[in-house]
């Protein structure tokens, strides 16, 4: 039986390399900021259109987690979804350039994985551009393995790698 999702109503505040960040669920009023953040994180062939991002946020089983600065501004977010047959999907992991290399992407990804495991997922999948060396290195360190190359996956024809991670112990870890 799947466990209850973690309670994110109690905000997680901790310092990452000297800069405090608050982890919380995304709110409806964050949507425009999340779209703007996505546009700042990726070039036009990789970034989601406003309609695409809205569709993902509104899809069944979807959730987003935000890391915001002390000023209350979202600086990073992860968008994920709980799918059928015990499979989760990381739709996007966005960290503004000024906040990279602080462990925020790792922190968001691990929080999303925790929530996916709690929802009964046994595996999580994601896609990453073949030229995104930093993201691919992070995913590799966290146990993601390449499944296949997705030819022409992004607008403009850029290839992606499909990656997957199996959760040990099935519903909830070791």
Backbone as CSV, one residue per row, in Angstrom:
resi,resn,N_x,N_y,N_z,CA_x,CA_y,CA_z,C_x,C_y,C_z
1,UNK,0.846,-1.177,0.000,0.000,0.000,0.000,0.895,1.247,0.000
2,UNK,0.642,2.208,-0.900,1.470,3.412,-0.946,1.378,4.214,0.344
3,UNK,2.504,4.787,0.698,2.525,5.644,1.881,1.997,7.024,1.526
4,UNK,1.610,7.759,2.563,1.139,9.129,2.355,2.294,9.993,1.883
5,UNK,2.008,10.993,1.027,3.079,11.882,0.588,3.623,12.696,1.748
6,UNK,4.894,13.095,1.642,5.469,13.915,2.708,4.665,15.187,2.909
7,UNK,4.647,15.692,4.125,3.932,16.918,4.451,4.853,18.100,4.185
8,UNK,4.585,18.805,3.088,5.391,19.973,2.760,4.766,21.255,3.280
9,UNK,3.671,21.133,4.046,3.070,22.346,4.580,3.998,22.980,5.613
10,UNK,4.817,22.136,6.258,5.854,22.668,7.147,7.048,22.950,6.255
11,UNK,7.364,24.191,6.093,8.420,24.565,5.165,9.785,24.136,5.665
12,UNK,10.589,23.636,4.748,11.943,23.190,5.032,12.882,24.356,4.754
13,UNK,13.457,24.906,5.818,14.399,26.015,5.652,15.776,25.532,6.036
14,UNK,16.697,25.693,5.128,18.082,25.346,5.435,18.992,26.194,4.576
15,UNK,20.230,26.252,4.977,21.206,27.047,4.244,21.924,26.164,3.243
16,UNK,22.080,26.641,2.040,22.831,25.972,0.997,23.963,26.901,0.601
17,UNK,25.174,26.542,1.003,26.343,27.367,0.689,26.134,28.817,1.101
18,UNK,25.580,29.012,2.298,25.451,30.351,2.844,24.213,31.103,2.422
19,UNK,23.362,30.512,1.589,22.161,31.204,1.140,20.953,30.378,1.555
20,UNK,20.094,30.950,2.367,18.924,30.218,2.848,17.916,30.030,1.728
21,UNK,17.266,28.872,1.737,16.243,28.567,0.745,15.110,27.839,1.444
22,UNK,13.903,28.090,0.994,12.726,27.436,1.542,12.159,26.503,0.489
23,UNK,11.982,25.242,0.857,11.366,24.251,-0.017,9.885,24.195,0.321
24,UNK,9.049,24.341,-0.704,7.603,24.308,-0.481,6.904,23.845,-1.748
25,UNK,5.655,23.401,-1.611,4.886,23.073,-2.812,4.595,24.351,-3.600
26,UNK,4.533,24.214,-4.907,4.156,25.359,-5.735,2.701,25.710,-5.485
27,UNK,2.413,26.986,-5.611,1.039,27.481,-5.461,0.553,27.981,-6.817
28,UNK,-0.752,28.068,-6.949,-1.328,28.538,-8.209,-0.766,29.901,-8.616
29,UNK,-0.564,30.764,-7.636,-0.060,32.108,-7.969,1.411,32.109,-8.387
30,UNK,2.089,30.973,-8.296,3.483,30.858,-8.741,3.616,30.623,-10.238
31,UNK,2.550,30.291,-10.902,2.638,29.792,-12.278,3.376,30.727,-13.231
32,UNK,3.072,31.987,-13.191,3.764,32.923,-14.101,5.250,32.982,-13.781
33,UNK,5.584,32.984,-12.488,6.996,33.002,-12.086,7.712,31.724,-12.506
34,UNK,7.031,30.591,-12.423,7.650,29.329,-12.837,7.910,29.329,-14.341
35,UNK,6.974,29.854,-15.115,7.181,29.936,-16.559,8.357,30.865,-16.872
36,UNK,8.416,32.014,-16.200,9.524,32.953,-16.403,10.849,32.304,-16.013
37,UNK,10.844,31.563,-14.917,12.042,30.855,-14.470,12.480,29.838,-15.525
38,UNK,11.534,29.089,-16.072,11.855,28.103,-17.111,12.478,28.778,-18.331
39,UNK,11.939,29.935,-18.706,12.488,30.670,-19.853,13.922,31.125,-19.594
40,UNK,14.222,31.473,-18.337,15.576,31.921,-17.979,16.560,30.760,-17.883
41,UNK,16.061,29.556,-17.654,16.934,28.398,-17.460,17.314,27.701,-18.767
42,UNK,16.468,27.782,-19.747,16.689,27.027,-20.982,16.547,27.922,-22.194
43,UNK,17.278,27.577,-23.259,17.123,28.351,-24.491,15.792,27.975,-25.137
44,UNK,15.433,28.710,-26.176,14.096,28.599,-26.764,13.754,27.190,-27.238
45,UNK,14.731,26.422,-27.711,14.396,25.091,-28.205,14.133,24.090,-27.075
46,UNK,14.522,24.437,-25.846,14.315,23.541,-24.704,13.219,24.005,-23.758
47,UNK,13.028,25.302,-23.636,12.061,25.841,-22.672,10.634,25.512,-23.103
48,UNK,9.783,25.339,-22.099,8.372,25.088,-22.374,7.665,26.377,-22.748
49,UNK,6.675,26.260,-23.631,5.795,27.396,-23.864,4.911,27.542,-22.627
50,UNK,4.274,28.668,-22.508,3.369,28.891,-21.377,2.268,27.825,-21.364
51,UNK,1.707,27.532,-22.540,0.639,26.531,-22.636,1.129,25.135,-22.270
52,UNK,2.324,24.772,-22.700,2.874,23.453,-22.353,3.060,23.318,-20.846
53,UNK,3.639,24.337,-20.239,3.874,24.275,-18.798,2.554,24.206,-18.038
54,UNK,1.588,25.006,-18.438,0.259,24.965,-17.808,-0.365,23.576,-17.928
55,UNK,-0.243,22.965,-19.107,-0.820,21.633,-19.319,-0.168,20.610,-18.395
56,UNK,1.147,20.672,-18.237,1.826,19.746,-17.327,1.395,19.991,-15.880
57,UNK,1.323,21.259,-15.473,0.926,21.572,-14.104,-0.494,21.104,-13.797
58,UNK,-1.348,21.113,-14.811,-2.752,20.731,-14.635,-3.013,19.246,-14.851
59,UNK,-2.005,18.503,-15.268,-2.237,17.089,-15.582,-2.441,16.265,-14.308
60,UNK,-3.223,15.193,-14.403,-3.480,14.344,-13.233,-2.166,13.791,-12.662
61,UNK,-2.038,13.831,-11.350,-0.855,13.299,-10.686,0.338,14.222,-10.655
62,UNK,0.207,15.424,-11.240,1.339,16.354,-11.298,1.502,17.118,-9.995
63,UNK,2.746,17.453,-9.688,3.049,18.319,-8.555,4.336,19.077,-8.864
64,UNK,4.466,20.230,-8.250,5.684,21.031,-8.389,6.148,21.453,-7.007
65,UNK,7.447,21.433,-6.827,8.079,21.897,-5.593,8.989,23.055,-5.948
66,UNK,9.021,24.054,-5.080,9.743,25.299,-5.332,10.780,25.515,-4.243
67,UNK,11.939,26.002,-4.628,12.907,26.550,-3.678,12.891,28.051,-3.880
68,UNK,12.606,28.766,-2.801,12.580,30.228,-2.910,13.643,30.824,-1.997
69,UNK,14.103,31.980,-2.393,15.125,32.693,-1.640,14.504,33.348,-0.411
70,UNK,15.358,33.897,0.439,14.858,34.614,1.621,13.938,35.761,1.241
71,UNK,14.134,36.312,0.045,13.284,37.403,-0.430,11.909,36.901,-0.870
72,UNK,11.711,35.573,-0.872,10.416,35.019,-1.239,10.227,34.788,-2.717
73,UNK,11.299,34.854,-3.482,11.207,34.684,-4.922,11.654,33.283,-5.325
74,UNK,10.842,32.569,-6.127,11.270,31.247,-6.586,12.568,31.343,-7.399
75,UNK,13.547,30.531,-7.022,14.833,30.499,-7.729,15.055,29.148,-8.398
76,UNK,14.225,28.162,-8.055,14.348,26.824,-8.631,13.038,26.079,-8.407
77,UNK,12.760,25.128,-9.315,11.590,24.279,-9.105,11.756,22.966,-9.847
78,UNK,11.004,21.981,-9.389,10.905,20.700,-10.076,9.427,20.438,-10.327
79,UNK,9.128,19.933,-11.498,7.769,19.549,-11.870,7.805,18.060,-12.165
80,UNK,6.956,17.300,-11.500,6.944,15.847,-11.656,5.511,15.353,-11.693
81,UNK,5.366,14.086,-12.073,4.033,13.500,-12.085,4.095,12.029,-11.709
82,UNK,3.026,11.597,-11.074,2.843,10.200,-10.709,2.048,9.568,-11.838
83,UNK,2.633,8.576,-12.470,1.958,7.931,-13.585,1.382,6.585,-13.205
84,UNK,0.959,5.886,-14.208,0.390,4.553,-14.003,1.502,3.518,-13.924
85,UNK,1.157,2.369,-13.459,2.067,1.214,-13.412,3.335,1.502,-12.614
86,UNK,3.212,2.306,-11.550,4.342,2.526,-10.661,5.470,3.342,-11.239
87,UNK,5.153,4.203,-12.188,6.184,4.991,-12.838,5.971,6.485,-12.607
88,UNK,7.026,7.166,-12.160,6.988,8.609,-12.009,7.757,9.267,-13.146
89,UNK,7.541,10.549,-13.315,8.214,11.289,-14.382,8.642,12.656,-13.858
90,UNK,9.896,12.977,-14.041,10.385,14.330,-13.775,10.230,15.096,-15.083
91,UNK,9.331,16.045,-15.093,9.038,16.808,-16.308,10.130,17.843,-16.550
92,UNK,10.490,18.582,-15.507,11.558,19.565,-15.628,12.148,19.853,-14.261
93,UNK,13.423,20.181,-14.272,14.150,20.607,-13.083,14.863,21.888,-13.480
94,UNK,14.452,23.005,-12.892,14.948,24.333,-13.285,15.605,25.021,-12.100
95,UNK,16.822,25.484,-12.299,17.526,26.280,-11.293,18.098,27.496,-12.010
96,UNK,17.722,28.682,-11.546,18.255,29.899,-12.160,19.780,29.872,-12.155
97,UNK,20.418,30.361,-13.215,21.885,30.315,-13.308,22.602,30.873,-12.072
98,UNK,22.111,31.939,-11.480,22.773,32.550,-10.320,22.737,31.655,-9.082
99,UNK,21.881,30.615,-9.091,21.731,29.748,-7.919,22.227,28.325,-8.169
100,UNK,22.897,28.112,-9.291,23.422,26.788,-9.598,24.690,26.504,-8.800
101,UNK,25.043,25.228,-8.742,26.250,24.746,-8.055,26.146,24.935,-6.535
102,UNK,24.921,24.949,-6.010,24.673,25.074,-4.566,23.965,23.840,-4.008
103,UNK,23.712,22.850,-4.856,23.008,21.655,-4.421,21.493,21.774,-4.490
104,UNK,20.982,22.862,-5.059,19.536,23.063,-5.096,18.838,22.096,-6.044
105,UNK,19.448,21.816,-7.196,18.860,20.852,-8.122,18.775,19.473,-7.485
106,UNK,19.843,19.071,-6.832,19.879,17.782,-6.138,18.798,17.735,-5.056
107,UNK,18.698,18.789,-4.296,17.713,18.862,-3.208,16.286,18.738,-3.745
108,UNK,15.989,19.446,-4.821,14.651,19.366,-5.415,14.377,17.985,-5.984
109,UNK,15.360,17.421,-6.684,15.170,16.114,-7.290,14.932,15.044,-6.219
110,UNK,15.701,15.080,-5.149,15.513,14.112,-4.070,14.149,14.281,-3.389
111,UNK,13.700,15.510,-3.226,12.380,15.754,-2.635,11.274,15.218,-3.549
112,UNK,11.427,15.412,-4.858,10.435,14.888,-5.804,10.449,13.360,-5.786
113,UNK,11.639,12.769,-5.738,11.733,11.311,-5.677,11.040,10.774,-4.427
114,UNK,11.236,11.448,-3.303,10.597,11.028,-2.051,9.079,11.015,-2.210
115,UNK,8.568,12.051,-2.814,7.118,12.137,-3.003,6.624,11.071,-3.982
116,UNK,7.391,10.806,-5.039,7.012,9.769,-5.997,7.007,8.382,-5.335
117,UNK,8.039,8.112,-4.552,8.087,6.827,-3.826,6.896,6.689,-2.890
118,UNK,6.573,7.758,-2.170,5.443,7.732,-1.238,4.121,7.486,-1.964
119,UNK,4.051,7.880,-3.233,2.841,7.670,-4.033,2.809,6.283,-4.681
120,UNK,3.831,5.471,-4.397,3.837,4.102,-4.908,4.662,3.873,-6.150
121,UNK,5.393,4.873,-6.616,6.218,4.680,-7.803,7.420,3.798,-7.484
122,UNK,7.726,2.904,-8.412,8.887,2.028,-8.284,10.031,2.488,-9.177
123,UNK,9.713,3.393,-10.084,10.700,3.887,-11.048,10.378,5.335,-11.371
124,UNK,11.408,6.096,-11.709,11.208,7.466,-12.181,12.007,7.630,-13.474
125,UNK,11.420,8.351,-14.400,12.069,8.616,-15.689,12.150,10.111,-15.913
126,UNK,13.095,10.483,-16.748,13.237,11.881,-17.155,13.965,11.937,-18.480
127,UNK,13.956,13.107,-19.088,14.672,13.353,-20.326,15.616,14.524,-20.117
128,UNK,16.769,14.463,-20.771,17.739,15.556,-20.684,18.404,15.725,-22.040
129,UNK,18.680,16.974,-22.389,19.364,17.254,-23.649,20.749,16.604,-23.635
130,UNK,21.147,16.074,-24.775,22.434,15.382,-24.859,23.612,16.304,-24.552
131,UNK,23.414,17.608,-24.693,24.504,18.566,-24.449,24.458,19.204,-23.062
132,UNK,23.579,18.737,-22.180,23.453,19.301,-20.831,24.321,18.482,-19.868
133,UNK,25.627,18.718,-19.945,26.598,17.923,-19.186,26.374,18.015,-17.676
134,UNK,26.057,19.193,-17.165,25.864,19.352,-15.718,24.674,18.522,-15.238
135,UNK,23.558,18.587,-15.955,22.380,17.810,-15.563,22.662,16.317,-15.665
136,UNK,23.294,15.894,-16.741,23.578,14.471,-16.915,24.511,13.954,-15.821
137,UNK,25.472,14.781,-15.407,26.370,14.379,-14.311,25.586,14.236,-13.005
138,UNK,24.693,15.186,-12.714,23.866,15.105,-11.512,23.021,13.832,-11.530
139,UNK,22.344,13.591,-12.636,21.481,12.424,-12.722,22.287,11.133,-12.554
140,UNK,23.461,11.082,-13.141,24.317,9.907,-12.996,24.726,9.676,-11.549
141,UNK,25.095,10.755,-10.851,25.473,10.633,-9.431,24.311,10.142,-8.571
142,UNK,23.092,10.456,-8.977,21.917,10.065,-8.202,21.317,8.733,-8.650
143,UNK,22.010,8.029,-9.533,21.594,6.681,-9.891,20.753,6.532,-11.139
144,UNK,20.607,7.582,-11.917,19.861,7.476,-13.168,20.756,6.842,-14.231
145,UNK,20.155,6.001,-15.072,20.878,5.325,-16.134,20.200,5.616,-17.463
146,UNK,21.010,5.750,-18.511,20.485,6.031,-19.847,19.719,4.817,-20.351
147,UNK,18.516,5.077,-20.825,17.683,4.034,-21.428,17.851,4.024,-22.933
148,UNK,17.794,5.220,-23.513,17.934,5.309,-24.976,18.093,6.765,-25.390
149,UNK,18.477,6.954,-26.638,18.569,8.280,-27.243,17.233,8.574,-27.914
150,UNK,16.730,9.777,-27.688,15.487,10.222,-28.318,15.864,11.218,-29.411
151,UNK,15.916,10.756,-30.627,16.348,11.586,-31.768,15.344,12.708,-32.035
152,UNK,15.861,13.951,-32.164,15.019,15.092,-32.499,13.955,15.413,-31.464
153,UNK,14.201,15.101,-30.217,13.205,15.247,-29.153,12.779,16.694,-28.922
154,UNK,13.722,17.615,-28.971,13.434,19.024,-28.673,13.154,19.816,-29.942
155,UNK,12.465,20.962,-29.762,12.249,21.880,-30.878,13.615,22.181,-31.491
156,UNK,13.694,22.218,-32.780,14.969,22.478,-33.438,15.771,21.213,-33.702
157,UNK,15.271,20.062,-33.245,15.908,18.803,-33.589,16.965,18.273,-32.642
158,UNK,17.218,18.953,-31.533,18.215,18.480,-30.582,17.774,17.145,-29.972
159,UNK,18.727,16.217,-29.866,18.449,14.920,-29.260,18.396,15.027,-27.741
160,UNK,17.712,14.070,-27.139,17.654,13.947,-25.683,18.044,12.528,-25.306
161,UNK,18.408,12.368,-24.054,18.596,11.044,-23.488,17.423,10.769,-22.564
162,UNK,16.868,9.578,-22.677,15.847,9.116,-21.742,16.582,8.377,-20.634
163,UNK,16.372,8.807,-19.390,17.037,8.197,-18.244,15.998,7.646,-17.284
164,UNK,16.410,6.653,-16.500,15.499,6.054,-15.520,16.273,5.666,-14.275
165,UNK,15.536,5.641,-13.180,16.081,5.209,-11.893,15.053,4.316,-11.234
166,UNK,15.496,3.127,-10.826,14.637,2.227,-10.068,14.817,2.533,-8.591
167,UNK,13.705,2.599,-7.878,13.765,2.799,-6.445,13.962,1.445,-5.783
168,UNK,14.975,1.329,-4.972,15.191,0.073,-4.262,14.096,-0.111,-3.225
169,UNK,13.688,-1.341,-3.022,12.672,-1.619,-2.021,11.267,-1.291,-2.447
170,UNK,11.053,-0.983,-3.743,9.686,-0.750,-4.231,9.075,0.516,-3.692
171,UNK,8.036,0.415,-2.853,7.261,1.568,-2.382,7.930,2.230,-1.187
172,UNK,8.931,3.016,-1.394,9.399,3.809,-0.284,10.841,3.630,0.096
173,UNK,11.607,2.926,-0.714,13.032,2.889,-0.455,13.493,1.616,0.209
174,UNK,14.744,1.618,0.684,15.369,0.400,1.186,14.686,-0.163,2.419
